[in-house]
Amino acid sequence: MTRAYHIELTVLRDYGKQLILLGILVAALVSIGTRNLIIAPALMTCMFLVLAPMSTEAYDESNNWARLRLTMPLSRRDIVAARYLVIVTVGLIGMAVGLAVAAILSIVAMIVDLPGGLSAALTPDASMWIAAIPGIAVSLLLGTIIGSIITPVYFHFGQTKATQAMPAIIIFIVFVPAMLLGYSGLLDTGSAGMTMLTDFIAAITTPVGACCTLAVAVIVAAATMALSAAVSLRLYERREL
C-alpha cells in the first residue's frame, strides 16, 4: 500500500502545487471579502476533500493510466487504500493552507494599518480561533461525505459518469437539506428550533465544546471513509478495465 500511496502522490505532484496556489488565492480573497478569518480554513478543508477524488480520477482516465497501473505489482486493494489515504492527505493540506493564510493575514493586520477597517476586522482574538474549530469540523464532515460518495462512483463507473452525477450528489447533500430545513419553519425567529440551534452554537464555540466537536467529526469522518473504502474496493474488484 505504501508503494501505491507514493505513486499517487507522484502523479498528483504538479496538480497539487497548482491546487495549493489556488487555495492560497481563494482563502485570501474569501478572508478579505468577508472580513472574517474563520471561513478560510473550513472552506479549504471541504474544497480540497472534494477536489482530491476528482483530480485523481481524472488522471486515471488520461493516457490509460488506470490500466497501466494494474500491470504494476499493486493489488486493487492497495490502489483503493492509497486513493483514500491521498484524499485524507489532500484534505489536511487544504486545512493547513486555510490556517496558514488566516494566520498570515492576522499578522499583517496587526502590523499594517489596512484600509477600510480591515485591520480591526482581521485582528484575531481567542474566541475567533475557537470558533474556527467547529467550522473546520463541519467542513470536514461535509467534504468527507461528498468525497466518500463520489469515490465509489468513480471506481465503478469511471470519470465521465461520475462527473455527470457529481452536481446532483452535491445538491442532494448540501442544498436539499438546507432548503427543507428552511421551509420547515424550525429555524424561524423565536421558534424552539432556533433557540436550540443558538444554544448548540454557543456550546460548541467554547474551548471544550470546540475540541469535542472536532473529535466527534474526526471519528465520524474516519468511519465514513472506511465504509466508503470497503464499498469502493468491492466495486473496483468487479470492474473490467
SERO-4910 file (N, C-alpha, C, O; in steps of 0.05 Angstrom, whole numbers):
BEGIN
 pado doro    nc1    nc2    nc3   cac1   cac2   cac3    cc1    cc2    cc3    oc1    oc2    oc3
  Met    A     16    -24      0      0      0      0     17     25      0     10     46    -12
  Thr    A     40     24     14     58     47     14     68     54    -14     69     78    -20
  Arg    A     75     34    -30     84     39    -57     61     53    -73     67     72    -88
  Ala    A     37     43    -71     14     54    -85     10     83    -76      3    100    -92
  Tyr    A     13     88    -50      9    115    -40     30    135    -51     24    157    -59
  His    A     55    126    -52     76    143    -64     72    148    -93     77    170   -103
  Ile    A     61    128   -108     55    132   -136     33    153   -140     35    170   -157
  Glu    A     13    151   -123     -9    170   -124      1    199   -119     -7    217   -133
  Leu    A     18    201    -99     28    228    -93     46    239   -115     45    262   -122
  Thr    A     61    221   -128     78    229   -150     61    239   -174     67    258   -187
  Val    A     39    224   -179     21    231   -201      9    258   -196      5    274   -215
  Leu    A      2    264   -171    -11    289   -164      8    312   -158     -1    334   -151
  Arg    A     33    308   -161     53    328   -152     48    355   -166     46    376   -152
  Asp    A     47    355   -192     44    381   -207     17    393   -201     15    417   -197
  Tyr    A     -4    376   -202    -31    387   -197    -33    397   -168    -46    417   -163
  Gly    A    -19    383   -150    -20    391   -122     -9    419   -118    -19    434   -102
  Lys    A     13    425   -132     24    452   -130      4    473   -139      1    494   -127
  Gln    A     -9    468   -162    -29    486   -172    -52    490   -153    -62    512   -149
  Leu    A    -60    467   -141    -83    468   -122    -76    484    -97    -92    499    -87
  Ile    A    -51    482    -88    -43    497    -64    -43    527    -70    -52    543    -54
  Leu    A    -32    534    -94    -32    562   -102    -60    573   -104    -66    596    -96
  Leu    A    -78    557   -116   -106    565   -118   -119    568    -91   -134    587    -86
  Gly    A   -113    550    -73   -123    551    -46   -115    576    -31   -130    588    -17
  Ile    A    -89    583    -35    -79    607    -22    -94    632    -32   -102    649    -17
  Leu    A    -98    633    -58   -111    656    -70   -140    657    -61   -150    678    -52
  Val    A   -155    635    -62   -183    634    -54   -185    641    -24   -203    656    -16
  Ala    A   -169    629     -8   -170    634     21   -166    663     27   -179    675     44
  Ala    A   -146    676     14   -141    704     19   -164    722     10   -172    740     25
  Leu    A   -174    716    -14   -197    732    -24   -222    729     -7   -236    749     -1
  Val    A   -227    705      2   -251    700     18   -248    714     45   -267    726     55
  Ser    A   -224    712     57   -220    724     83   -223    755     82   -235    767     99
  Ile    A   -211    766     61   -212    795     58   -241    804     50   -251    824     60
  Gly    A   -253    789     32   -280    796     23   -301    794     44   -319    811     46
  Thr    A   -299    774     61   -318    771     83   -310    785    108   -325    786    128
  Arg    A   -285    794    108   -273    807    132   -274    789    156   -281    797    179
  Asn    A   -268    763    151   -270    743    171   -249    722    167   -245    712    144
  Leu    A   -234    714    187   -212    695    184   -221    666    188   -206    648    181
  Ile    A   -244    661    200   -251    634    207   -263    618    184   -266    594    186
  Ile    A   -270    632    162   -283    618    140   -262    603    123   -268    580    114
  Ala    A   -239    615    118   -219    603    100   -210    575    108   -210    557     91
  Pro    A   -203    569    133   -195    542    140   -217    521    134   -211    499    124
  Ala    A   -241    528    141   -264    509    137   -269    505    107   -272    483     98
  Leu    A   -268    527     92   -273    526     63   -252    510     49   -258    493     32
  Met    A   -227    514     56   -204    500     43   -205    470     50   -199    453     33
  Thr    A   -213    463     74   -215    435     82   -235    420     64   -230    399     54
  Cys    A   -259    432     62   -280    420     46   -273    419     16   -277    399      3
  Met    A   -262    441      6   -255    443    -22   -234    423    -30   -237    410    -51
  Phe    A   -213    420    -14   -192    401    -21   -202    372    -19   -194    355    -35
  Leu    A   -219    366      0   -230    339      3   -247    332    -21   -248    308    -29
  Val    A   -261    351    -32   -278    346    -55   -262    344    -81   -267    327    -98
  Leu    A   -242    361    -84   -226    362   -108   -206    338   -110   -199    331   -132
  Ala    A   -198    327    -87   -179    305    -88   -188    281   -104   -174    272   -122
  Pro    A   -212    270    -99   -221    247   -116   -225    254   -145   -221    238   -162
  Met    A   -234    279   -150   -238    287   -177   -212    288   -193   -210    279   -215
  Ser    A   -191    299   -180   -165    302   -194   -151    275   -198   -140    270   -219
  Thr    A   -153    257   -178   -140    231   -181   -154    214   -202   -141    201   -218
  Glu    A   -180    216   -203   -195    200   -223   -190    211   -251   -189    196   -271
  Ala    A   -188    238   -253   -182    250   -279   -156    239   -291   -154    234   -315
  Tyr    A   -136    236   -273   -111    225   -283   -113    195   -290   -100    186   -308
  Asp    A   -130    181   -275   -135    153   -282   -144    149   -311   -137    130   -324
  Glu    A   -161    168   -319   -173    166   -346   -155    176   -368   -159    170   -391
  Ser    A   -134    191   -361   -116    201   -382    -94    181   -388    -82    170   -369
  Asn    A    -88    178   -413    -66    160   -422    -68    132   -412    -48    118   -409
  Asn    A    -93    123   -407    -98     95   -398    -82     88   -373    -73     65   -369
  Trp    A    -78    108   -356    -63    103   -331    -76     82   -313    -62     67   -300
  Ala    A   -102     81   -312   -116     62   -295   -109     33   -304   -106     16   -287
  Arg    A   -107     28   -330   -100      2   -340    -70     -4   -335    -62    -26   -327
  Leu    A    -54     16   -341    -25     13   -337    -18      7   -308      0     -9   -302
  Arg    A    -32     20   -290    -26     16   -261    -30    -13   -252    -17    -23   -234
  Leu    A    -50    -26   -265    -56    -54   -257    -34    -73   -267    -34    -96   -258
  Thr    A    -16    -65   -285      6    -82   -293     29    -80   -273     48    -96   -275
  Met    A     28    -62   -255     49    -59   -234     43    -79   -212     21    -89   -209
  Pro    A     63    -84   -195     59   -102   -172     42    -89   -150     51    -86   -127
  Leu    A     17    -81   -158     -1    -69   -139    -28    -84   -140    -38    -89   -162
  Ser    A    -39    -90   -117    -65   -102   -117    -86    -80   -118    -81    -57   -113
  Arg    A   -110    -88   -125   -132    -68   -125   -138    -58    -97   -146    -35    -94
  Arg    A   -134    -75    -78   -137    -66    -50   -117    -43    -44   -124    -24    -31
  Asp    A    -92    -47    -53    -72    -26    -48    -79      0    -62    -76     21    -50
  Ile    A    -89     -2    -86    -97     22   -102   -119     37    -88   -118     61    -85
  Val    A   -139     23    -78   -162     36    -65   -153     48    -38   -160     71    -32
  Ala    A   -138     33    -23   -128     44      3   -111     69     -1   -114     88     14
  Ala    A    -93     68    -21    -76     91    -27    -93    115    -36    -86    138    -29
  Arg    A   -114    110    -51   -130    132    -61   -143    147    -37   -144    171    -37
  Tyr    A   -154    132    -18   -167    145      5   -146    158     23   -152    179     34
  Leu    A   -123    147     25   -102    160     41    -93    186     28    -88    205     42
  Val    A    -92    187      2    -86    211    -13   -108    232     -8   -102    256     -5
  Ile    A   -133    224     -9   -155    243     -4   -152    255     23   -156    279     26
  Val    A   -146    239     43   -142    249     71   -119    269     71   -120    290     84
  Thr    A    -97    261     58    -73    278     57    -79    305     45    -72    326     55
  Val    A    -93    305     22   -100    330      8   -119    347     26   -116    371     27
  Gly    A   -138    334     39   -156    349     57   -140    362     80   -146    385     86
  Leu    A   -121    349     91   -104    361    112    -88    384    102    -84    404    115
  Ile    A    -78    381     77    -63    403     65    -81    427     61    -73    450     66
  Gly    A   -106    422     53   -125    444     50   -130    458     76   -130    483     77
  Met    A   -133    443     97   -136    455    124   -112    472    131   -115    494    142
  Ala    A    -88    461    126    -64    475    133    -61    501    117    -53    522    127
  Val    A    -69    500     91    -68    524     74    -87    545     86    -79    569     88
  Gly    A   -111    538     92   -130    557    103   -121    569    129   -123    593    133
  Leu    A   -110    553    147   -100    563    173    -76    581    169    -73    601    182
  Ala    A    -58    573    150    -34    589    145    -42    617    134    -31    637    142
  Val    A    -60    617    115    -69    643    104    -82    660    125    -77    684    127
  Ala    A    -99    648    142   -112    663    163    -91    674    183    -94    697    192
  Ala    A    -71    658    189    -50    667    208    -34    690    196    -28    710    210
  Ile    A    -27    687    170    -11    708    157    -27    734    156    -16    756    161
  Leu    A    -52    732    148    -69    756    146    -72    770    174    -72    794    176
  Ser    A    -75    753    194    -78    765    221    -53    779    230    -54    800    243
  Ile    A    -29    768    223     -4    782    229     -1    808    214      6    829    226
  Val    A     -8    807    189     -7    832    172    -26    853    184    -19    876    185
  Ala    A    -50    844    192    -70    863    203    -60    876    229    -67    899    234
  Met    A    -44    862    244    -34    873    269    -10    892    265     -5    909    281
  Ile    A      3    888    242     27    904    237     21    929    219     31    951    224
  Val    A      4    924    199     -2    945    179    -30    956    183    -48    941    189
  Asp    A    -33    981    179    -59    994    181    -73    991    153    -69   1007    135
  Leu    A    -89    970    151   -102    965    125   -126    983    121   -139    992    140
  Pro    A   -132    989     96   -155   1008     91   -182    995     96   -184    970     97
  Gly    A   -202   1012     99   -229   1002    101   -235    988    127   -254    973    129
  Gly    A   -219    993    147   -223    979    173   -216    950    173   -225    935    191
  Leu    A   -200    941    153   -193    913    152   -176    904    175   -178    881    185
  Ser    A   -159    922    184   -141    914    206   -156    906    231   -150    887    244
  Ala    A   -177    922    237   -193    916    261   -209    890    256   -212    874    275
  Ala    A   -219    886    232   -235    862    226   -219    837    226   -228    816    234
  Leu    A   -194    839    217   -177    815    214   -158    811    237   -142    791    237
  Thr    A   -159    828    257   -142    824    281   -156    802    298   -178    806    307
  Pro    A   -142    780    303   -156    758    316   -156    761    346   -141    776    358
  Asp    A   -174    746    358   -174    742    387   -179    713    392   -184    697    374
  Ala    A   -178    705    417   -181    677    424   -207    665    415   -208    642    406
  Ser    A   -229    680    418   -255    670    411   -257    665    381   -272    647    372
  Met    A   -243    680    364   -243    676    336   -231    649    328   -242    634    312
  Trp    A   -208    643    340   -195    617    334   -211    594    345   -212    572    332
  Ile    A   -224    597    368   -240    576    378   -264    571    360   -272    548    356
  Ala    A   -276    593    350   -299    590    332   -291    577    306   -308    565    292
  Ala    A   -266    578    298   -257    566    273   -257    535    275   -260    522    255
  Ile    A   -254    525    299   -252    496    302   -278    481    295   -278    462    279
  Pro    A   -302    490    305   -327    477    296   -331    480    266   -342    462    253
  Gly    A   -323    503    255   -326    507    226   -310    487    211   -320    476    191
  Ile    A   -286    482    219   -269    462    207   -282    434    210   -281    418    191
  Ala    A   -293    429    233   -305    403    238   -329    398    219   -331    376    208
  Val    A   -346    418    216   -369    415    198   -360    411    169   -370    394    155
  Ser    A   -340    427    161   -330    425    133   -316    398    129   -317    387    107
  Leu    A   -302    388    150   -290    362    148   -311    340    143   -307    323    126
  Leu    A   -333    342    157   -354    322    154   -367    325    126   -372    305    112
  Leu    A   -372    350    118   -385    354     92   -367    345     69   -376    330     51
  Gly    A   -342    352     70   -323    344     49   -319    314     48   -317    302     27
  Thr    A   -318    302     72   -315    273     74   -339    258     62   -336    238     48
  Ile    A   -363    268     69   -387    254     59   -388    256     28   -394    236     15
  Ile    A   -383    280     17   -383    283    -12   -362    266    -25   -367    252    -44
  Gly    A   -337    267    -14   -316    251    -25   -321    221    -23   -314    205    -40
  Ser    A   -333    213     -1   -339    184      4   -361    174    -14   -362    150    -19
  Ile    A   -378    191    -24   -398    183    -43   -387    183    -72   -393    165    -88
  Ile    A   -372    204    -78   -361    207   -105   -341    185   -112   -342    174   -134
  Thr    A   -324    178    -93   -302    159    -99   -312    131   -107   -302    121   -127
  Pro    A   -331    119    -93   -341     93   -103   -354     95   -131   -352     77   -147
  Val    A   -367    117   -136   -379    121   -163   -357    122   -184   -360    111   -205
  Tyr    A   -335    136   -178   -312    137   -196   -301    109   -201   -297    101   -224
  Phe    A   -297     94   -180   -285     67   -182   -303     48   -198   -293     30   -211
  His    A   -329     52   -197   -347     34   -211   -353     43   -239   -353     26   -257
  Phe    A   -359     69   -243   -368     78   -269   -346     92   -285   -348     95   -310
  Gly    A   -325    102   -272   -305    118   -286   -311    148   -284   -332    156   -273
  Gln    A   -294    164   -295   -295    192   -291   -320    205   -304   -333    222   -292
  Thr    A   -326    197   -329   -347    211   -344   -374    210   -330   -386    231   -325
  Lys    A   -383    186   -322   -409    184   -309   -408    195   -281   -428    207   -272
  Ala    A   -386    192   -268   -384    203   -240   -384    233   -241   -397    246   -224
  Thr    A   -371    245   -260   -371    275   -262   -399    285   -268   -407    306   -258
  Gln    A   -414    270   -285   -441    278   -291   -459    276   -266   -478    292   -263
  Ala    A   -453    257   -249   -470    253   -225   -463    271   -202   -479    276   -184
  Met    A   -439    283   -203   -429    299   -181   -447    322   -174   -452    326   -150
  Pro    A   -456    339   -193   -473    361   -185   -498    352   -170   -506    365   -151
  Ala    A   -510    331   -179   -534    320   -166   -528    312   -137   -543    316   -119
  Ile    A   -504    299   -134   -496    290   -107   -493    314    -88   -503    313    -66
  Ile    A   -479    334    -98   -475    358    -81   -502    372    -74   -506    381    -52
  Ile    A   -519    373    -94   -545    386    -90   -561    371    -68   -573    384    -50
  Phe    A   -562    345    -70   -577    329    -51   -565    329    -23   -579    326     -3
  Ile    A   -538    331    -22   -525    331      4   -526    358     18   -530    360     42
  Val    A   -523    379      3   -520    406     14   -545    422     12   -556    431     33
  Phe    A   -555    426    -12   -576    446    -16   -604    435     -9   -620    450      2
  Val    A   -610    410    -15   -637    400     -9   -642    400     21   -663    409     29
  Pro    A   -624    389     38   -629    390     67   -632    419     77   -649    425     94
  Ala    A   -615    437     67   -617    465     75   -644    477     67   -656    492     83
  Met    A   -653    471     43   -678    482     34   -701    471     50   -719    486     58
  Leu    A   -701    445     55   -723    432     71   -723    443     99   -744    448    111
  Leu    A   -699    448    110   -698    458    137   -708    487    138   -722    495    157
  Gly    A   -702    502    117   -711    530    116   -741    532    114   -754    549    127
  Tyr    A   -753    514     97   -782    515     93   -798    502    116   -822    505    117
  Ser    A   -784    487    132   -798    472    154   -808    491    176   -826    484    191
  Gly    A   -796    515    178   -803    533    199   -789    528    225   -794    543    245
  Leu    A   -772    508    226   -758    501    251   -738    523    259   -732    525    283
  Leu    A   -729    538    239   -709    558    245   -719    586    244   -704    606    242
  Asp    A   -746    589    245   -757    616    245   -750    631    271   -745    618    291
  Thr    A   -748    657    269   -741    673    292   -760    668    315   -784    670    312
  Gly    A   -749    661    338   -765    657    362   -775    628    365   -787    622    385
  Ser    A   -771    611    345   -780    584    346   -763    567    365   -740    575    372
  Ala    A   -774    544    373   -758    527    391   -733    516    377   -713    513    390
  Gly    A   -736    511    351   -713    501    336   -690    521    335   -667    514    338
  Met    A   -697    547    331   -677    568    331   -664    571    358   -640    576    360
  Thr    A   -680    569    379   -669    571    406   -649    548    412   -628    553    423
  Met    A   -657    524    403   -639    501    407   -613    504    391   -591    498    400
  Leu    A   -616    514    366   -592    518    349   -574    539    361   -549    536    361
  Thr    A   -585    561    372   -569    582    384   -554    571    409   -531    577    412
  Asp    A   -568    555    425   -555    543    448   -533    524    440   -512    522    452
  Phe    A   -538    509    418   -519    489    409   -493    503    399   -471    495    405
  Ile    A   -497    525    383   -474    540    373   -458    552    396   -434    552    396
  Ala    A   -473    562    416   -459    573    440   -443    552    454   -421    558    464
  Ala    A   -453    527    454   -439    506    468   -414    497    453   -393    491    466
  Ile    A   -415    495    427   -392    485    412   -371    506    406   -350    500    396
  Thr    A   -377    531    413   -357    552    409   -342    559    435   -328    579    437
  Thr    A   -346    542    455   -329    543    479   -305    525    474   -306    508    456
  Pro    A   -283    530    489   -259    513    484   -264    483    486   -255    468    468
  Val    A   -278    475    506   -284    446    509   -303    436    488   -299    415    476
  Gly    A   -324    452    482   -343    445    462   -331    443    434   -337    425    419
  Ala    A   -313    461    428   -300    461    402   -282    436    398   -283    424    377
  Cys    A   -267    429    419   -250    406    418   -267    380    416   -260    362    400
  Cys    A   -288    379    430   -306    355    429   -319    353    401   -321    331    391
  Thr    A   -327    376    390   -339    376    364   -319    366    343   -326    350    326
  Leu    A   -295    375    344   -274    366    325   -268    336    329   -265    322    309
  Ala    A   -267    327    353   -262    298    358   -284    281    347   -278    260    334
  Val    A   -309    289    351   -331    274    340   -331    274    310   -336    254    297
  Ala    A   -324    297    298   -323    299    269   -302    281    258   -306    268    237
  Val    A   -279    280    271   -257    263    261   -265    233    262   -260    218    244
  Ile    A   -278    225    284   -287    197    287   -308    190    265   -306    169    253
  Val    A   -327    208    262   -348    202    242   -336    203    214   -343    186    197
  Ala    A   -318    221    208   -305    223    182   -289    197    176   -290    187    154
  Ala    A   -274    188    196   -259    163    193   -276    139    188   -270    123    171
  Ala    A   -299    137    202   -317    115    198   -330    116    170   -333     96    157
  Thr    A   -337    141    162   -348    145    135   -329    137    113   -336    123     94
  Met    A   -304    145    116   -283    138     97   -278    108     96   -275     97     74
  Ala    A   -278     95    119   -274     66    120   -296     51    106   -291     33     90
  Leu    A   -321     60    111   -344     47     97   -342     52     67   -347     33     52
  Ser    A   -336     76     59   -334     82     31   -312     66     18   -315     57     -5
  Ala    A   -289     63     31   -267     48     20   -275     19     16   -267      7     -4
  Ala    A   -290      8     35   -299    -20     32   -317    -23      7   -315    -43     -8
  Val    A   -335     -4      3   -353     -4    -20   -337     -1    -46   -342    -15    -65
  Ser    A   -318     18    -45   -301     23    -69   -286     -2    -77   -284     -9   -101
  Leu    A   -274    -16    -57   -259    -40    -63   -276    -61    -76   -268    -75    -95
  Arg    A   -300    -65    -65   -318    -85    -76   -326    -78   -104   -327    -96   -121
  Leu    A   -331    -53   -110   -339    -45   -137   -315    -46   -156   -318    -54   -179
  Tyr    A   -292    -38   -147   -268    -38   -164   -259    -66   -171   -249    -70   -194
  Glu    A   -263    -85   -153   -255   -113   -159   -273   -125   -181   -265   -143   -195
  Arg    A   -297   -114   -183   -315   -124   -204   -313   -110   -230   -324   -118   -251
  Arg    A   -299    -87   -230   -297    -71   -254   -277    -81   -274   -254    -88   -266
  Glu    A   -284    -83   -299   -266    -91   -320   -254    -67   -333   -269    -49   -343
  Leu    A   -227    -65   -334   -214    -43   -347   -201    -51   -373   -189    -35   -387
***
